[in-house]
């Protein structure tokens, strides 16, 4: 997936306690996506933030 010509293969996804998943954002590097997920994750929350790489053929 590209956005403005940039390749953004890393997703941050939020999963709530009901199992629903929502895409939070797309990022160029895994490190950047992990920083965002870590910032969003806080103790006591019932959401889970995960980082996934998107296969370019699937987008």
C-alpha positions, 0 to 999 in steps of 0.5 A, a space after each residue: 500500500 502506498 500513501 502519497 507515493 510512500 510504501 507503508 507496509 506496517 499496520 497498527 491494529 487495535 483489537 477490543 475486548 469483543 474481538 473487533 479490529 480497527 486499523 489505527 494507521 500505516 507506517 513505513 517501518 516496523 520500529 515506527 509502528 511499534 512506537 505508535 502501538 507502545 504509546 497507545 497501549 496503557 495499563 488497565 486498558 482492555 484493548 490490544 494493539 498489534 503490529 502486522 506487515 501487509 503483503 503488497 500482493 494483498 493490497 
